[in-house]
C-alpha cells in the first residue's frame, strides 16, 4: 500500500480531465489555447490604449489565468446545483 492518497488524487484528476475533454477535438490542449486566444484578442484590441504599461501581455495574462479559473469554477459550481436538483 504505497501512497494510496496520491494515487487516488491522481486518478480523480485524470478521470475528471478525461470526462471534461472527452468530446473536444483538441482535448487537454484546449485548456492552454483558450487563455492564449483571449490574450491575443486583448493584445490586439487594447495594446494601443494601454501602451504606457510595461509588459502589457504579461499583465493581461496574469489576469486572464485568474479569470479563466474563476469563471470555470463558477460554471462547474452552478452545474453541480443543476444536476443535483433535477
N, C-alpha and C positions, 0 to 999 in steps of 0.2 A: 504494500500500500504506500506508494511513493507519490507524495504531493498531489493528493486527490482534489484538494481545493483549487489548485492551479489548473489542473486538467479540466475540472468542471467548469471553471470560468472560461477557459479557452474554448471548450466545446459549446457553451452557451453563446459566446460571442460569434464563433464560427457559424453556428446554425442561424443566428439572427441575421448575419450578413448574407448568408445563402438565401434565406427567405426574402430579405429585403430586395435583393438584386436578381431574383430568380428570372423574371421576365424582362429584364433590361438587356438591351443589346450590348452595351459597354460593360455591364456588370459593376464590379467594385471600382473600376477606374472612374466611373461617373462621379463618385464622391470627391474626387480630386479635380475633375474637369469642371464641375458645377461652380465652385468658387472662382476658378480661373476665368470662366466666361463672365461672371459678374465683375471681376477685376478688369477685364478688357473693356467692358461696357463703361464702367465708372471712369477708367482712364481716358477713354475716348470722349466721353461727354463732359467731364468736369476738370480735365487737366488744364485747360486754358483759364478757367475761373479760379482755380486754386494753384496757380503756377508758383506762388511765393512759398509754398510748403515744400521743404526739402524731403526727398524720398517719398513722394506722394503715393507711389504704388505700394510701398511697404506699409504706409499709414492706412491706406484703404484695405489692404489685405488683412491687417490685424483686426480691423472692424468687421470685415466680411466673414472671417473664420468664426468669430463670436456669433454673428447674426445667423449664419447657416446652422450652427449648432443649436442656437436658441429657437429658431423657427422650426427646425426638425423636431426638437424636444416638445414644443407646444403642439405640433401636429400629432405626434405619437401619443401625447397625453390626452388630447381630445378624442383620438381614435379609440383609445382604451375605454373611455366612458361610453362611446357609441357602441362598441362591441359588447360590453358587459350589460348595457341597458336593454338591448334588444334580445 
